[in-house]
Amino acid sequence: MSPQPEGPLPPAHPTPGHPHDEFTSQERGILLALAREAILCTLENREISLQSPSPHLALPRGVFTTIYLRGALRGCVGLVFAVKPLYRNVAETACAAAFEDTRFPPVSREEVPDLALGLSILSPLMPIAADEIETGRHGLLISMAGHRGLLLPQVPVEHGWDRIAFLEQACRKAGLAGDAWKQGARIEAFTAEVFSDQDPR
C-alpha cells in the first residue's frame, strides 16, 4: 500500500514511561529527529543517511507522520502495511506528508522552524468483531470489493463518535455504504502509539 493521506489528528500527550508504551523517550526523539531531517534533506537536495539506529527501530512497522504549522494541520501521510523498517517508513512518510499530501502545497524552507511533527506508530492489523471495537484504543481498516478505508484511533475521540459512528465513517472513508460493516466488509483493528515533538519532555 502506498502512503495514504489522513485527516487531522489531535496533538498527542502520552505519559512518558507509561507501561503500555513500546518506545522509550530516546527512541521517540530519534524518530522525530529523523522525520525532520528527512524533510530538510529534501528541501536542501541532500542525501539523508539512513542507517539503522537500533534493532528495535529496524522492525517493520506501519506509521503515520502528521505535520502541523502553528497549530494547523499541514500534512498527514502514512503507511499501514509494514514492509520496510520503521525508521525508513518514518523518513518516507515525513517527506510524503511535507511534499505529497495533495490537500496542501509543498512545505517551504521558511516554514520548517514553525513545523511541529507527530508520529503514530501502528501495531500489526488484526481481524476484530464489531462489538469488540473500543473507541480511542482501536484504529480501523475496512475492506470490501477492492475498497479500503482507514481511520486512526484518535479520530473518533476528536469527533465524539461512538462505536457505530466510527464503523460507519470508516466504511464511508472506503467509499462504501455506511452499513457495509454489517454486509460482509472485512473489519481489522490496530492500536497506535502517538507522540510529537511538542510533548513535555
Secondary structure as the mmCIF struct_conf table of DSSP 4:
data_model
#
loop_
_struct_conf.conf_type_id
_struct_conf.id
_struct_conf.beg_label_comp_id
_struct_conf.beg_label_asym_id
_struct_conf.beg_label_seq_id
_struct_conf.end_label_comp_id
_struct_conf.end_label_asym_id
_struct_conf.end_label_seq_id
STRN STRN1 GLN A 4 PRO A 5
HELX_LH_PP_P HELX_LH_PP_P1 PRO A 10 ALA A 12
HELX_LH_PP_P HELX_LH_PP_P2 PRO A 14 THR A 15
TURN_TY1_P TURN_TY1_P1 PRO A 16 GLY A 17
TURN_TY1_P TURN_TY1_P2 PRO A 19 HIS A 20
BEND BEND1 PHE A 23 PHE A 23
HELX_RH_AL_P HELX_RH_AL_P1 SER A 25 LEU A 43
TURN_TY1_P TURN_TY1_P3 GLU A 44 ASN A 45
BEND BEND2 PRO A 53 PRO A 53
TURN_TY1_P TURN_TY1_P4 PRO A 55 PRO A 55
HELX_RH_3T_P HELX_RH_3T_P1 HIS A 56 ALA A 58
BEND BEND3 LEU A 59 LEU A 59
STRN STRN2 PRO A 60 PRO A 60
STRN STRN3 VAL A 63 LEU A 69
TURN_TY1_P TURN_TY1_P5 ARG A 70 GLY A 71
STRN STRN4 ALA A 72 LEU A 79
BEND BEND4 PHE A 81 PHE A 81
BEND BEND5 LYS A 84 LYS A 84
STRN STRN5 PRO A 85 PRO A 85
HELX_RH_AL_P HELX_RH_AL_P2 LEU A 86 PHE A 99
TURN_TY1_P TURN_TY1_P6 GLU A 100 GLU A 100
TURN_TY1_P TURN_TY1_P7 THR A 102 ARG A 103
BEND BEND6 PHE A 104 PHE A 104
HELX_LH_PP_P HELX_LH_PP_P3 PRO A 105 SER A 108
HELX_RH_3T_P HELX_RH_3T_P2 ARG A 109 ASP A 114
STRN STRN6 LEU A 115 LEU A 122
HELX_LH_PP_P HELX_LH_PP_P4 SER A 123 LEU A 125
STRN STRN7 MET A 126 PRO A 127
HELX_RH_3T_P HELX_RH_3T_P3 ALA A 130 GLU A 132
TURN_TY1_P TURN_TY1_P8 THR A 135 ARG A 137
STRN STRN8 GLY A 139 MET A 144
TURN_TY1_P TURN_TY1_P9 ALA A 145 GLY A 146
STRN STRN9 HIS A 147 LEU A 151
TURN_TY1_P TURN_TY1_P10 PRO A 153 PRO A 153
HELX_RH_AL_P HELX_RH_AL_P3 GLN A 154 HIS A 159
TURN_TY1_P TURN_TY1_P11 GLY A 160 GLY A 160
HELX_RH_AL_P HELX_RH_AL_P4 ARG A 163 LYS A 173
TURN_TY1_P TURN_TY1_P12 ALA A 174 GLY A 175
BEND BEND7 LEU A 176 LEU A 176
TURN_TY1_P TURN_TY1_P13 GLY A 178 ASP A 179
HELX_RH_3T_P HELX_RH_3T_P4 ALA A 180 LYS A 182
TURN_TY1_P TURN_TY1_P14 GLN A 183 GLY A 184
STRN STRN10 ARG A 186 PHE A 190
STRN STRN11 ALA A 192 SER A 196
TURN_TY1_P TURN_TY1_P15 ASP A 197 GLN A 198
BEND BEND8 ASP A 199 ASP A 199
#
